[in-house]
């Protein structure tokens, strides 16, 4: 015995609402991963520092880098470590 089912506008609206909610949840969990290697200009912008300050970080070996064809590259994870090491919790 076969039964026929009718879809109403309310059924479609409910499906749409549920689908949109599921998509929002998936997109919220999927964070774009940062680039693994950053150029000097990207690091300066990210840290809000000048060219000279970045050079001092290289000279003092506070920030490891790789030089390839005259362009300096920095690992994103190394920059995160520097930021976390200098983190000062807010006083209440």
N, CA, C and O atoms as a printed pandas DataFrame, in Angstrom:
     atom_number atom_name residue_name chain_id  residue_number  x_coord  y_coord  z_coord
0              1         N          UNK        A               1    0.837   -1.162    0.000
1              2        CA          UNK        A               1    0.000    0.000    0.000
2              3         C          UNK        A               1    0.896    1.244    0.000
3              4         O          UNK        A               1    1.789    1.360    0.839
4              5         N          UNK        A               2    0.672    2.143   -0.904
5              6        CA          UNK        A               2    1.487    3.334   -1.062
6              7         C          UNK        A               2    0.679    4.558   -0.650
7              8         O          UNK        A               2   -0.452    4.745   -1.098
8              9         N          UNK        A               3    1.258    5.378    0.193
9             10        CA          UNK        A               3    0.555    6.584    0.611
10            11         C          UNK        A               3    1.203    7.790   -0.052
11            12         O          UNK        A               3    2.421    7.843   -0.222
12            13         N          UNK        A               4    0.410    8.709   -0.405
13            14        CA          UNK        A               4    0.911    9.961   -0.986
14            15         C          UNK        A               4    1.032   10.993    0.120
15            16         O          UNK        A               4    0.145   11.147    0.959
16            17         N          UNK        A               5    2.164   11.698    0.094
17            18        CA          UNK        A               5    2.362   12.747    1.081
18            19         C          UNK        A               5    2.459   14.079    0.361
19            20         O          UNK        A               5    3.104   14.194   -0.681
20            21         N          UNK        A               6    1.831   15.050    0.912
21            22        CA          UNK        A               6    1.874   16.387    0.344
22            23         C          UNK        A               6    2.815   17.246    1.169
23            24         O          UNK        A               6    2.815   17.212    2.399
24            25         N          UNK        A               7    3.602   18.004    0.459
25            26        CA          UNK        A               7    4.464   18.963    1.131
26            27         C          UNK        A               7    3.771   20.313    1.124
27            28         O          UNK        A               7    3.328   20.799    0.083
28            29         N          UNK        A               8    3.690   20.891    2.275
29            30        CA          UNK        A               8    3.071   22.204    2.362
30            31         C          UNK        A               8    4.158   23.271    2.384
31            32         O          UNK        A               8    5.343   22.970    2.526
32            33         N          UNK        A               9    3.745   24.488    2.245
33            34        CA          UNK        A               9    4.697   25.605    2.323
34            35         C          UNK        A               9    5.338   25.658    3.706
35            36         O          UNK        A               9    6.515   25.994    3.832
36            37         N          UNK        A              10    4.591   25.337    4.715
37            38        CA          UNK        A              10    5.131   25.317    6.073
38            39         C          UNK        A              10    6.224   24.251    6.212
39            40         O          UNK        A              10    7.233   24.474    6.881
40            41         N          UNK        A              11    6.018   23.097    5.578
41            42        CA          UNK        A              11    7.036   22.043    5.598
42            43         C          UNK        A              11    8.329   22.531    4.943
43            44         O          UNK        A              11    9.425   22.326    5.466
44            45         N          UNK        A              12    8.178   23.177    3.796
45            46        CA          UNK        A              12    9.358   23.692    3.089
46            47         C          UNK        A              12   10.045   24.799    3.883
47            48         O          UNK        A              12   11.274   24.870    3.918
48            49         N          UNK        A              13    9.268   25.650    4.512
49            50        CA          UNK        A              13    9.848   26.719    5.332
50            51         C          UNK        A              13   10.609   26.134    6.524
51            52         O          UNK        A              13   11.690   26.611    6.869
52            53         N          UNK        A              14   10.052   25.123    7.136
53            54        CA          UNK        A              14   10.717   24.467    8.270
54            55         C          UNK        A              14   12.019   23.812    7.813
55            56         O          UNK        A              14   13.037   23.904    8.499
56            57         N          UNK        A              15   11.987   23.157    6.666
57            58        CA          UNK        A              15   13.193   22.532    6.115
58            59         C          UNK        A              15   14.253   23.589    5.816
59            60         O          UNK        A              15   15.434   23.396    6.107
60            61         N          UNK        A              16   13.826   24.695    5.237
61            62        CA          UNK        A              16   14.757   25.789    4.914
62            63         C          UNK        A              16   15.406   26.343    6.178
63            64         O          UNK        A              16   16.616   26.565    6.218
64            65         N          UNK        A              17   14.607   26.559    7.189
65            66        CA          UNK        A              17   15.116   27.097    8.452
66            67         C          UNK        A              17   16.128   26.139    9.083
67            68         O          UNK        A              17   17.182   26.559    9.560
68            69         N          UNK        A              18   15.798   24.867    9.078
69            70        CA          UNK        A              18   16.700   23.866    9.651
70            71         C          UNK        A              18   17.995   23.775    8.846
71            72         O          UNK        A              18   19.079   23.679    9.422
72            73         N          UNK        A              19   17.887   23.803    7.520
73            74        CA          UNK        A              19   19.067   23.727    6.660
74            75         C          UNK        A              19   19.974   24.930    6.865
75            76         O          UNK        A              19   21.192   24.778    6.969
76            77         N          UNK        A              20   19.398   26.115    6.923
77            78        CA          UNK        A              20   20.191   27.321    7.158
78            79         C          UNK        A              20   20.880   27.280    8.523
79            80         O          UNK        A              20   22.036   27.682    8.651
80            81         N          UNK        A              21   20.178   26.799    9.524
81            82        CA          UNK        A              21   20.780   26.667   10.856
82            83         C          UNK        A              21   21.954   25.707   10.854
83            84         O          UNK        A              21   22.989   25.977   11.464
84            85         N          UNK        A              22   21.791   24.587   10.167
85            86        CA          UNK        A              22   22.883   23.607   10.075
86            87         C          UNK        A              22   24.079   24.176    9.327
87            88         O          UNK        A              22   25.225   23.961    9.724
88            89         N          UNK        A              23   23.816   24.901    8.248
89            90        CA          UNK        A              23   24.912   25.502    7.479
90            91         C          UNK        A              23   25.666   26.547    8.302
91            92         O          UNK        A              23   26.895   26.603    8.263
92            93         N          UNK        A              24   24.930   27.369    9.044
93            94        CA          UNK        A              24   25.578   28.372    9.895
94            95         C          UNK        A              24   26.472   27.713   10.938
95            96         O          UNK        A              24   27.568   28.195   11.220
96            97         N          UNK        A              25   26.001   26.615   11.504
97            98        CA          UNK        A              25   26.772   25.900   12.512
98            99         C          UNK        A              25   28.066   25.336   11.919
99           100         O          UNK        A              25   29.131   25.436   12.529
100          101         N          UNK        A              26   27.968   24.749   10.741
101          102        CA          UNK        A              26   29.150   24.182   10.081
102          103         C          UNK        A              26   30.146   25.279    9.720
103          104         O          UNK        A              26   31.349   25.120    9.924
104          105         N          UNK        A              27   29.651   26.381    9.190
105          106        CA          UNK        A              27   30.535   27.482    8.800
106          107         C          UNK        A              27   31.182   28.143   10.017
107          108         O          UNK        A              27   32.319   28.606    9.929
108          109         N          UNK        A              28   30.493   28.193   11.127
109          110        CA          UNK        A              28   31.064   28.784   12.340
110          111         C          UNK        A              28   32.206   27.927   12.880
111          112         O          UNK        A              28   33.164   28.454   13.446
112          113         N          UNK        A              29   32.109   26.619   12.709
113          114        CA          UNK        A              29   33.152   25.722   13.205
114          115         C          UNK        A              29   34.358   25.696   12.286
115          116         O          UNK        A              29   35.469   25.429   12.744
116          117         N          UNK        A              30   34.173   25.964   11.006
117          118        CA          UNK        A              30   35.259   25.895   10.029
118          119         C          UNK        A              30   35.961   27.238    9.962
119          120         O          UNK        A              30   35.574   28.117    9.192
120          121         N          UNK        A              31   36.999   27.388   10.775
121          122        CA          UNK        A              31   37.791   28.611   10.769
122          123         C          UNK        A              31   38.859   28.489    9.686
123          124         O          UNK        A              31   39.501   27.446    9.560
124          125         N          UNK        A              32   39.048   29.539    8.913
125          126        CA          UNK        A              32   40.106   29.468    7.911
126          127         C          UNK        A              32   41.463   29.411    8.587
127          128         O          UNK        A              32   41.744   30.191    9.497
128          129         N          UNK        A              33   42.288   28.509    8.151
129          130        CA          UNK        A              33   43.614   28.402    8.744
130          131         C          UNK        A              33   44.506   29.489    8.176
131          132         O          UNK        A              33   44.484   29.756    6.975
132          133         N          UNK        A              34   45.298   30.121    9.045
133          134        CA          UNK        A              34   46.179   31.179    8.570
134          135         C          UNK        A              34   47.287   30.599    7.702
135          136         O          UNK        A              34   47.589   29.406    7.749
136          137         N          UNK        A              35   47.876   31.478    6.916
137          138        CA          UNK        A              35   48.990   31.036    6.093
138          139         C          UNK        A              35   50.113   30.556    7.003
139          140         O          UNK        A              35   50.316   31.099    8.089
140          141         N          UNK        A              36   50.834   29.546    6.562
141          142        CA          UNK        A              36   51.925   29.007    7.371
142          143         C          UNK        A              36   53.118   29.957    7.367
143          144         O          UNK        A              36   53.779   30.124    8.392
144          145         N          UNK        A              37   53.400   30.578    6.230
145          146        CA          UNK        A              37   54.541   31.478    6.098
146          147         C          UNK        A              37   54.052   32.875    5.735
147          148         O          UNK        A              37   53.196   33.037    4.866
148          149         N          UNK        A              38   54.606   33.884    6.411
149          150        CA          UNK        A              38   54.219   35.272    6.183
150          151         C          UNK        A              38   55.429   36.077    5.732
151          152         O          UNK        A              38   56.554   35.808    6.153
152          153         N          UNK        A              39   55.197   37.066    4.874
153          154        CA          UNK        A              39   56.256   37.977    4.441
154          155         C          UNK        A              39   56.422   39.069    5.495
155          156         O          UNK        A              39   55.577   39.238    6.375
156          157         N          UNK        A              40   57.528   39.808    5.388
157          158        CA          UNK        A              40   57.832   40.870    6.357
158          159         C          UNK        A              40   56.702   41.884    6.472
159          160         O          UNK        A              40   56.335   42.277    7.579
160          161         N          UNK        A              41   56.149   42.309    5.343
161          162        CA          UNK        A              41   55.088   43.319    5.383
162          163         C          UNK        A              41   53.859   42.798    6.130
163          164         O          UNK        A              41   53.197   43.555    6.840
164          165         N          UNK        A              42   53.558   41.520    5.973
165          166        CA          UNK        A              42   52.410   40.933    6.670
166          167         C          UNK        A              42   52.666   40.860    8.164
167          168         O          UNK        A              42   51.763   41.096    8.967
168          169         N          UNK        A              43   53.907   40.528    8.541
169          170        CA          UNK        A              43   54.269   40.447    9.966
170          171         C          UNK        A              43   54.213   41.830   10.598
171          172         O          UNK        A              43   53.683   41.992   11.697
172          173         N          UNK        A              44   54.766   42.840    9.897
173          174        CA          UNK        A              44   54.743   44.205   10.435
174          175         C          UNK        A              44   53.307   44.685   10.639
175          176         O          UNK        A              44   52.992   45.307   11.654
176          177         N          UNK        A              45   52.449   44.394    9.680
177          178        CA          UNK        A              45   51.050   44.809    9.792
178          179         C          UNK        A              45   50.362   44.067   10.936
179          180         O          UNK        A              45   49.598   44.660   11.698
180          181         N          UNK        A              46   50.635   42.779   11.050
181          182        CA          UNK        A              46   50.010   41.950   12.086
182          183         C          UNK        A              46   50.412   42.405   13.485
183          184         O          UNK        A              46   49.581   42.458   14.392
184          185         N          UNK        A              47   51.695   42.732   13.652
185          186        CA          UNK        A              47   52.199   43.129   14.967
186          187         C          UNK        A              47   52.130   44.637   15.195
187          188         O          UNK        A              47   52.279   45.101   16.325
188          189         N          UNK        A              48   51.908   45.392   14.142
189          190        CA          UNK        A              48   51.868   46.844   14.271
190          191         C          UNK        A              48   53.229   47.428   14.590
191          192         O          UNK        A              48   53.343   48.318   15.433
192          193         N          UNK        A              49   54.262   46.936   13.924
193          194        CA          UNK        A              49   55.632   47.384   14.190
194          195         C          UNK        A              49   56.258   47.935   12.914
195          196         O          UNK        A              49   55.753   47.719   11.812
196          197         N          UNK        A              50   57.364   48.649   13.085
197          198        CA          UNK        A              50   58.067   49.236   11.952
198          199         C          UNK        A              50   59.061   48.244   11.361
199          200         O          UNK        A              50   59.321   47.179   11.920
200          201         N          UNK        A              51   59.603   48.631   10.213
201          202        CA          UNK        A              51   60.612   47.804    9.552
202          203         C          UNK        A              51   61.826   47.619   10.473
203          204         O          UNK        A              51   62.367   46.519   10.584
204          205         N          UNK        A              52   62.253   48.722   11.141
205          206        CA          UNK        A              52   63.411   48.662   12.033
206          207         C          UNK        A              52   63.190   47.739   13.220
207          208         O          UNK        A              52   64.102   47.019   13.626
208          209         N          UNK        A              53   61.992   47.754   13.776
209          210        CA          UNK        A              53   61.681   46.876   14.903
210          211         C          UNK        A              53   61.720   45.418   14.471
211          212         O          UNK        A              53   62.225   44.564   15.199
212          213         N          UNK        A              54   61.194   45.135   13.296
213          214        CA          UNK        A              54   61.235   43.769   12.779
214          215         C          UNK        A              54   62.675   43.343   12.539
215          216         O          UNK        A              54   63.046   42.199   12.801
216          217         N          UNK        A              55   63.475   44.261   12.045
217          218        CA          UNK        A              55   64.892   43.957   11.836
218          219         C          UNK        A              55   65.582   43.661   13.170
219          220         O          UNK        A              55   66.400   42.745   13.252
220          221         N          UNK        A              56   65.260   44.421   14.204
221          222        CA          UNK        A              56   65.837   44.164   15.530
222          223         C          UNK        A              56   65.420   42.796   16.061
223          224         O          UNK        A              56   66.221   42.113   16.700
224          225         N          UNK        A              57   64.186   42.389   15.809
225          226        CA          UNK        A              57   63.743   41.058   16.226
226          227         C          UNK        A              57   64.541   39.967   15.512
227          228         O          UNK        A              57   64.838   38.925   16.096
228          229         N          UNK        A              58   64.884   40.212   14.254
229          230        CA          UNK        A              58   65.705   39.244   13.514
230          231         C          UNK        A              58   67.129   39.224   14.064
231          232         O          UNK        A              58   67.691   38.153   14.296
232          233         N          UNK        A              59   67.715   40.408   14.274
233          234        CA          UNK        A              59   69.108   40.508   14.731
234          235         C          UNK        A              59   69.278   39.858   16.099
235          236         O          UNK        A              59   70.257   39.149   16.333
236          237         N          UNK        A              60   68.343   40.092   16.991
237          238        CA          UNK        A              60   68.434   39.522   18.339
238          239         C          UNK        A              60   67.961   38.077   18.388
239          240         O          UNK        A              60   67.953   37.448   19.446
240          241         N          UNK        A              61   67.569   37.565   17.239
241          242        CA          UNK        A              61   67.068   36.186   17.100
242          243         C          UNK        A              61   65.831   35.924   17.969
243          244         O          UNK        A              61   65.586   34.803   18.415
244          245         N          UNK        A              62   65.068   36.985   18.192
245          246        CA          UNK        A              62   63.810   36.833   18.919
246          247         C          UNK        A              62   62.737   36.238   18.021
247          248         O          UNK        A              62   61.797   35.600   18.495
248          249         N          UNK        A              63   62.888   36.455   16.718
249          250        CA          UNK        A              63   61.925   35.951   15.748
250          251         C          UNK        A              63   62.670   35.213   14.637
251          252         O          UNK        A              63   63.330   35.842   13.810
252          253         N          UNK        A              64   62.569   33.897   14.615
253          254        CA          UNK        A              64   63.231   33.129   13.554
254          255         C          UNK        A              64   62.645   33.471   12.178
255          256         O          UNK        A              64   61.469   33.815   12.058
256          257         N          UNK        A              65   63.474   33.372   11.162
257          258        CA          UNK        A              65   63.026   33.666    9.807
258          259         C          UNK        A              65   63.787   32.799    8.814
259          260         O          UNK        A              65   64.793   32.171    9.145
260          261         N          UNK        A              66   63.280   32.782    7.592
261          262        CA          UNK        A              66   63.932   32.091    6.495
262          263         C          UNK        A              66   64.038   33.090    5.356
263          264         O          UNK        A              66   63.068   33.772    5.024
264          265         N          UNK        A              67   65.209   33.173    4.763
265          266        CA          UNK        A              67   65.418   34.086    3.646
266          267         C          UNK        A              67   65.469   33.264    2.366
267          268         O          UNK        A              67   66.247   32.317    2.246
268          269         N          UNK        A              68   64.638   33.639    1.429
269          270        CA          UNK        A              68   64.559   32.926    0.162
270          271         C          UNK        A              68   64.520   33.952   -0.963
271          272         O          UNK        A              68   63.536   34.672   -1.128
272          273         N          UNK        A              69   65.604   34.011   -1.735
273          274        CA          UNK        A              69   65.666   34.950   -2.852
274          275         C          UNK        A              69   65.526   36.398   -2.434
275          276         O          UNK        A              69   64.921   37.187   -3.160
276          277         N          UNK        A              70   66.058   36.766   -1.307
277          278        CA          UNK        A              70   65.991   38.144   -0.832
278          279         C          UNK        A              70   64.715   38.498   -0.092
279          280         O          UNK        A              70   64.564   39.633    0.359
280          281         N          UNK        A              71   63.800   37.561    0.044
281          282        CA          UNK        A              71   62.543   37.812    0.763
282          283         C          UNK        A              71   62.570   37.040    2.077
283          284         O          UNK        A              71   62.871   35.847    2.114
284          285         N          UNK        A              72   62.249   37.749    3.148
285          286        CA          UNK        A              72   62.201   37.134    4.476
286          287         C          UNK        A              72   60.814   36.521    4.696
287          288         O          UNK        A              72   59.788   37.143    4.419
288          289         N          UNK        A              73   60.815   35.298    5.195
289          290        CA          UNK        A              73   59.575   34.613    5.536
290          291         C          UNK        A              73   59.607   34.213    7.000
291          292         O          UNK        A              73   60.650   33.824    7.525
292          293         N          UNK        A              74   58.455   34.310    7.658
293          294        CA          UNK        A              74   58.326   34.016    9.076
294          295         C          UNK        A              74   57.200   33.007    9.264
295          296         O          UNK        A              74   56.165   33.084    8.602
296          297         N          UNK        A              75   57.413   32.059   10.176
297          298        CA          UNK        A              75   56.364   31.085   10.469
298          299         C          UNK        A              75   55.292   31.745   11.334
299          300         O          UNK        A              75   55.589   32.462   12.289
300          301         N          UNK        A              76   54.059   31.484   10.977
301          302        CA          UNK        A              76   52.929   32.021   11.731
302          303         C          UNK        A              76   52.996   31.561   13.188
303          304         O          UNK        A              76   52.726   32.346   14.097
304          305         N          UNK        A              77   53.351   30.300   13.414
305          306        CA          UNK        A              77   53.381   29.765   14.787
306          307         C          UNK        A              77   54.450   30.456   15.634
307          308         O          UNK        A              77   54.273   30.601   16.843
308          309         N          UNK        A              78   55.567   30.889   15.014
309          310        CA          UNK        A              78   56.601   31.618   15.763
310          311         C          UNK        A              78   56.093   32.982   16.210
311          312         O          UNK        A              78   56.405   33.443   17.308
312          313         N          UNK        A              79   55.310   33.616   15.354
313          314        CA          UNK        A              79   54.733   34.916   15.716
314          315         C          UNK        A              79   53.722   34.742   16.842
315          316         O          UNK        A              79   53.666   35.564   17.756
316          317         N          UNK        A              80   52.926   33.684   16.783
317          318        CA          UNK        A              80   51.976   33.406   17.864
318          319         C          UNK        A              80   52.706   33.209   19.188
319          320         O          UNK        A              80   52.252   33.694   20.224
320          321         N          UNK        A              81   53.842   32.496   19.162
321          322        CA          UNK        A              81   54.611   32.260   20.390
322          323         C          UNK        A              81   55.084   33.572   20.994
323          324         O          UNK        A              81   55.021   33.756   22.209
324          325         N          UNK        A              82   55.555   34.482   20.156
325          326        CA          UNK        A              82   56.017   35.784   20.651
326          327         C          UNK        A              82   54.864   36.552   21.283
327          328         O          UNK        A              82   55.017   37.158   22.344
328          329         N          UNK        A              83   53.717   36.523   20.628
329          330        CA          UNK        A              83   52.563   37.231   21.165
330          331         C          UNK        A              83   52.120   36.638   22.496
331          332         O          UNK        A              83   51.784   37.376   23.422
332          333         N          UNK        A              84   52.116   35.311   22.599
333          334        CA          UNK        A              84   51.698   34.663   23.835
334          335         C          UNK        A              84   52.713   34.892   24.956
335          336         O          UNK        A              84   52.332   35.028   26.119
336          337         N          UNK        A              85   53.992   34.934   24.614
337          338        CA          UNK        A              85   55.024   35.155   25.629
338          339         C          UNK        A              85   54.912   36.555   26.229
339          340         O          UNK        A              85   55.232   36.756   27.400
340          341         N          UNK        A              86   54.460   37.520   25.431
341          342        CA          UNK        A              86   54.341   38.878   25.916
342          343         C          UNK        A              86   52.969   39.209   26.450
343          344         O          UNK        A              86   52.693   40.366   26.767
344          345         N          UNK        A              87   52.099   38.215   26.557
345          346        CA          UNK        A              87   50.730   38.446   27.008
346          347         C          UNK        A              87   50.716   38.834   28.479
347          348         O          UNK        A              87   51.294   38.147   29.322
348          349         N          UNK        A              88   50.049   39.944   28.776
349          350        CA          UNK        A              88   49.888   40.408   30.152
350          351         C          UNK        A              88   48.393   40.386   30.447
351          352         O          UNK        A              88   47.627   41.124   29.828
352          353         N          UNK        A              89   47.966   39.531   31.405
353          354        CA          UNK        A              89   46.536   39.477   31.704
354          355         C          UNK        A              89   46.023   40.792   32.251
355          356         O          UNK        A              89   46.751   41.519   32.927
356          357         N          UNK        A              90   44.776   41.097   31.959
357          358        CA          UNK        A              90   44.143   42.339   32.413
358          359         C          UNK        A              90   43.897   42.269   33.909
359          360         O          UNK        A              90   43.400   41.266   34.422
360          361         N          UNK        A              91   44.250   43.346   34.606
361          362        CA          UNK        A              91   43.997   43.428   36.048
362          363         C          UNK        A              91   42.599   43.947   36.289
363          364         O          UNK        A              91   42.128   44.835   35.579
364          365         N          UNK        A              92   41.933   43.393   37.290
365          366        CA          UNK        A              92   40.566   43.819   37.616
366          367         C          UNK        A              92   40.547   44.597   38.888
367          368         O          UNK        A              92   39.485   45.040   39.326
